[in-house]
Amino acid sequence: MAMVQPRSIRTRKLGAHLALLGFVAMVVFPLLLVISISFREGNFATGSLIPERFSLEHWALAFGIPWERPDGTVVQPPFPVLLWLWNSIKVAVVSSLMILALSTTSAYAFARMRFAGKAPILKGMLIFQMFPAVLSLVALYALFDRLGQLVPWLGINTHGALILASLGAVALHIWTIKGYFESIDGSLEEAAMVDGASTWQAFRHILLPLSVPILMVVFILAFIMSIMEYPMASVLLLDEDKLTLAVGAQQYLAEHNQRWGDFAAAAVLSGLPITLVFLLCQRWIVGGLTSGGVKG
Amino acid sequence: MPREASRGLPRHRSRYPAERYTRWMLRALTALLVLATLWLVMAFHLRGQWMFALLFLVLGASLAIVFGKRELMSHRYIYPALAGMGVFVIFPLVYTIGISFSNYSSSNLLSEERVRVQFLDQTYQAEGQAFDFQLIREGKRTRLYLEAEVAGEVRRLVSRPLALAVDGQPLTVEPARAIPPGEVLGIREVIARRDTLEALALVTPAGTELQLAGLRSFAPILPRFAENPDGSLTDLRDGTTLTPNHETGFFVTEDGERLTPGWPVAVGLDNYTKIFTDPDIRGPFLQIFVWTFVFAGLTVVFTLAVGFFLATLLQWDQLRGKAIYRTLLILPYAVPAFISILIFKGMFNQNYGEINLILENLFGISPDWFTDPAMARTMLLIVNTWLGYPYMLLLCMGLIQSIPRDLFEASAVDGGGPLTNMVRITLPLILKPLTPLLIAAFAFNFNNFVLITLLTGGSPDILGASTPAGTTDLLVSYTYRIAFQDAGQNFGLAAAIATLIFLLVVGLSVLNLRLSKVSV
């Protein structure tokens, strides 16, 4: 693009690079620091970014392997990190699949059909979505407590309860998928219906295969949201072997017994996969997150 | 519209068996789900939990209607999502508002019937009818000999050998004429067997249960309360009456003293008036209220400032390496928040945290990040800016891209520098589409529970507060602490504050919908 070039462009470029590098340093420093700490010996080691006294103790403990110190004492893993990670993934996968199913079918109706109460329902969903779940925790706790007396696998301290509770947060996803459906021309489905397909068949065999990209995005978004969910999990889950990572990880930095080194290894181990998934999918995720704004 | 047409078609038997089976499967599934919800309705109704019975009644009925009537074909597609929202968002909302008008708390938790049953289950040891006891050893057997004088007549009882006592089952005692033969054990041996004796329950031929009462006697265990026809309870120990007070939800003694546990009753606007009039609650509440607004507002300002600044730099065509910068700069968004918040908790630690080490070395200062209110708030804002600016960066980059390039060309022709461009062109053009998103960001940070809970937990505490309140608490974390952390677990008060926040959020989201002109 032929922009008119102002003077002193070189100094300004240098300034821009310096500013950006400054910010990058501030962003990356904590992350590098944690990686470094995870390899340092002991739980309160301080020192340079490259560890002076290298040790794999924290990593062994994070993987659940007891670690023998040079003086012969054996350290047991403090917390079952891998189990927490597995719990998180299990809950996130199931709840994301269910959210995807619920929001895809509704988005189809909102995008393609006309029915009584469509506009108020859609608006109402958007408004109700703004309420943070933290505020109705007492009610959710009561609900699952009573439900658990009748259906044990939906009670307090079950993953079933946590998965079900996440089904309330679908409005955002419906909105995203609806936008995508509306961008697909409806003539293919109409042609199918003229040939005798039912509404459901047109949806299932024509529209869904065309929408795989947005379904992936919504699945990943729901997955990440579920992994990071804290308030509901902190109230609904009680036993240590039931906790998700988001609730369990804070136990490393409890008030009186801070295991900084152990935490660092566990954080890198569990945070890295999630971060990588996000970075790999960032183009779609960012598109999904910001689409509402850019359009408006 | 063809999709309308399929709905008007007459119901017909499909030519394809596969389709017929699918239809029957769907019908069977619907029937099954309706039956399951009806079972839940009955079960909740039988337990007297009418709120939950009503919830599942509505759920089951709407399920049957939507999947039973052919005219509601389109609604079948939105029903599952609506049901999810109804049960897990709207019902909890209504329930919370309901609780806010009651005194539901850890002291008023169970229903009135359950509380009554708990009182009726209480027992007491009738000291006046106690038996003196002696341990008697005869060979290897040790037995208890009990003796009491009732109305001038001496009653004597002998137990079966203690070795036969099975855990949890009472040992029978039988009438005896005289003290059985054998060696009477001294007090020292009685003390040595105290644990065994304390665990022991004896049953007389009349069926009264006796338990150890002191080192020399066994006394009968009697039910403490008896129910009267008018609903009050009589204390059999001293003959006083307990009357149920349906205003406060407690049984009250004749002296007006409340006995716990109580049961939840409606208290009207009490929780709300308490928030605004009780000085021990109003003071902390207002302080937290103001801090919540300051925190959310400053967070939006800071994240927007940083994000906008970086976005303008990254939009500069002649800058190289933009892709790498961009990836590195959105890293805080990619790392799970619960991990990065905890990383900062460690880094800001006052004793071994890296930040204080650096500050100590460079400037010789080491701020009390967690014990000084002002420093704790500063830390929260720093961390939240770090966490939140990538979102603003991404938004701003998207919006700046949509600004026509010739505006900048014209500005350059007129001699405008980068600062002029930023203030006169970019900012005014993106601010309008950005406003609804800024409101959403404000609402999100207004309720940023995870950051507060994981980083400071609300501490340092506000002095003189009767509820658990901290100087860094937001309204949400304050509500959470009242409901779940305090020993009092005051659900009613927490629900009242939650209701107030609901109202604020409704205001924000209506404003948001207005500004973003959502078209449906």
HADDOCK unambig.tbl for C-alpha pairs under 7 A between the chains (distance, minus, plus):
assign (segid A and resid 3 and name CA) (segid B and resid 409 and name CA) 6.21 0.50 0.50
assign (segid A and resid 4 and name CA) (segid B and resid 409 and name CA) 6.52 0.50 0.50
assign (segid A and resid 4 and name CA) (segid B and resid 412 and name CA) 6.26 0.50 0.50
assign (segid A and resid 13 and name CA) (segid B and resid 319 and name CA) 6.74 0.50 0.50
assign (segid A and resid 16 and name CA) (segid B and resid 313 and name CA) 6.55 0.50 0.50
assign (segid A and resid 24 and name CA) (segid B and resid 328 and name CA) 6.42 0.50 0.50
assign (segid A and resid 24 and name CA) (segid B and resid 329 and name CA) 6.06 0.50 0.50
assign (segid A and resid 27 and name CA) (segid B and resid 329 and name CA) 6.83 0.50 0.50
assign (segid A and resid 27 and name CA) (segid B and resid 332 and name CA) 6.97 0.50 0.50
assign (segid A and resid 44 and name CA) (segid B and resid 352 and name CA) 6.64 0.50 0.50
assign (segid A and resid 102 and name CA) (segid B and resid 80 and name CA) 5.86 0.50 0.50
assign (segid A and resid 102 and name CA) (segid B and resid 81 and name CA) 5.08 0.50 0.50
assign (segid A and resid 103 and name CA) (segid B and resid 81 and name CA) 6.32 0.50 0.50
assign (segid A and resid 105 and name CA) (segid B and resid 77 and name CA) 5.15 0.50 0.50
assign (segid A and resid 105 and name CA) (segid B and resid 78 and name CA) 6.47 0.50 0.50
assign (segid A and resid 106 and name CA) (segid B and resid 77 and name CA) 5.12 0.50 0.50
assign (segid A and resid 106 and name CA) (segid B and resid 78 and name CA) 4.11 0.50 0.50
assign (segid A and resid 106 and name CA) (segid B and resid 81 and name CA) 6.62 0.50 0.50
assign (segid A and resid 109 and name CA) (segid B and resid 74 and name CA) 6.21 0.50 0.50
assign (segid A and resid 109 and name CA) (segid B and resid 77 and name CA) 5.88 0.50 0.50
assign (segid A and resid 109 and name CA) (segid B and resid 78 and name CA) 6.53 0.50 0.50
assign (segid A and resid 113 and name CA) (segid B and resid 74 and name CA) 6.73 0.50 0.50
assign (segid A and resid 115 and name CA) (segid B and resid 74 and name CA) 6.62 0.50 0.50
assign (segid A and resid 119 and name CA) (segid B and resid 520 and name CA) 5.67 0.50 0.50
assign (segid A and resid 127 and name CA) (segid B and resid 509 and name CA) 5.94 0.50 0.50
assign (segid A and resid 130 and name CA) (segid B and resid 509 and name CA) 6.89 0.50 0.50
assign (segid A and resid 131 and name CA) (segid B and resid 502 and name CA) 6.82 0.50 0.50
assign (segid A and resid 131 and name CA) (segid B and resid 505 and name CA) 6.81 0.50 0.50
assign (segid A and resid 132 and name CA) (segid B and resid 447 and name CA) 6.87 0.50 0.50
assign (segid A and resid 134 and name CA) (segid B and resid 476 and name CA) 6.91 0.50 0.50
assign (segid A and resid 135 and name CA) (segid B and resid 476 and name CA) 6.66 0.50 0.50
assign (segid A and resid 135 and name CA) (segid B and resid 498 and name CA) 5.50 0.50 0.50
assign (segid A and resid 136 and name CA) (segid B and resid 92 and name CA) 5.47 0.50 0.50
assign (segid A and resid 136 and name CA) (segid B and resid 93 and name CA) 6.00 0.50 0.50
assign (segid A and resid 136 and name CA) (segid B and resid 96 and name CA) 6.13 0.50 0.50
assign (segid A and resid 139 and name CA) (segid B and resid 92 and name CA) 4.92 0.50 0.50
assign (segid A and resid 139 and name CA) (segid B and resid 95 and name CA) 6.00 0.50 0.50
assign (segid A and resid 139 and name CA) (segid B and resid 96 and name CA) 5.86 0.50 0.50
assign (segid A and resid 140 and name CA) (segid B and resid 92 and name CA) 6.02 0.50 0.50
assign (segid A and resid 165 and name CA) (segid B and resid 88 and name CA) 5.86 0.50 0.50
assign (segid A and resid 167 and name CA) (segid B and resid 84 and name CA) 5.39 0.50 0.50
assign (segid A and resid 167 and name CA) (segid B and resid 85 and name CA) 7.00 0.50 0.50
assign (segid A and resid 168 and name CA) (segid B and resid 84 and name CA) 4.97 0.50 0.50
assign (segid A and resid 168 and name CA) (segid B and resid 85 and name CA) 4.23 0.50 0.50
assign (segid A and resid 168 and name CA) (segid B and resid 88 and name CA) 5.06 0.50 0.50
assign (segid A and resid 168 and name CA) (segid B and resid 89 and name CA) 5.64 0.50 0.50
assign (segid A and resid 170 and name CA) (segid B and resid 81 and name CA) 6.85 0.50 0.50
assign (segid A and resid 190 and name CA) (segid B and resid 2 and name CA) 6.17 0.50 0.50
assign (segid A and resid 193 and name CA) (segid B and resid 2 and name CA) 6.97 0.50 0.50
assign (segid A and resid 198 and name CA) (segid B and resid 6 and name CA) 6.83 0.50 0.50
assign (segid A and resid 199 and name CA) (segid B and resid 3 and name CA) 6.52 0.50 0.50
assign (segid A and resid 228 and name CA) (segid B and resid 336 and name CA) 6.34 0.50 0.50
assign (segid A and resid 228 and name CA) (segid B and resid 337 and name CA) 6.98 0.50 0.50
assign (segid A and resid 228 and name CA) (segid B and resid 338 and name CA) 6.76 0.50 0.50
assign (segid A and resid 230 and name CA) (segid B and resid 450 and name CA) 6.68 0.50 0.50
assign (segid A and resid 246 and name CA) (segid B and resid 338 and name CA) 5.91 0.50 0.50
assign (segid A and resid 250 and name CA) (segid B and resid 342 and name CA) 6.87 0.50 0.50
assign (segid A and resid 250 and name CA) (segid B and resid 454 and name CA) 6.94 0.50 0.50
assign (segid A and resid 260 and name CA) (segid B and resid 346 and name CA) 6.63 0.50 0.50
assign (segid A and resid 267 and name CA) (segid B and resid 339 and name CA) 6.19 0.50 0.50
assign (segid A and resid 271 and name CA) (segid B and resid 335 and name CA) 6.43 0.50 0.50
assign (segid A and resid 271 and name CA) (segid B and resid 336 and name CA) 6.42 0.50 0.50
assign (segid A and resid 271 and name CA) (segid B and resid 339 and name CA) 6.87 0.50 0.50
assign (segid A and resid 275 and name CA) (segid B and resid 334 and name CA) 4.95 0.50 0.50
assign (segid A and resid 275 and name CA) (segid B and resid 335 and name CA) 4.95 0.50 0.50
assign (segid A and resid 275 and name CA) (segid B and resid 336 and name CA) 6.99 0.50 0.50
assign (segid A and resid 278 and name CA) (segid B and resid 334 and name CA) 5.56 0.50 0.50
assign (segid A and resid 279 and name CA) (segid B and resid 334 and name CA) 6.47 0.50 0.50
assign (segid A and resid 290 and name CA) (segid B and resid 395 and name CA) 6.22 0.50 0.50
assign (segid A and resid 293 and name CA) (segid B and resid 433 and name CA) 6.58 0.50 0.50
assign (segid A and resid 293 and name CA) (segid B and resid 434 and name CA) 6.80 0.50 0.50
assign (segid A and resid 293 and name CA) (segid B and resid 437 and name CA) 6.59 0.50 0.50
assign (segid A and resid 294 and name CA) (segid B and resid 398 and name CA) 6.67 0.50 0.50
assign (segid A and resid 294 and name CA) (segid B and resid 399 and name CA) 6.13 0.50 0.50
assign (segid A and resid 296 and name CA) (segid B and resid 433 and name CA) 5.81 0.50 0.50
assign (segid A and resid 296 and name CA) (segid B and resid 516 and name CA) 6.00 0.50 0.50
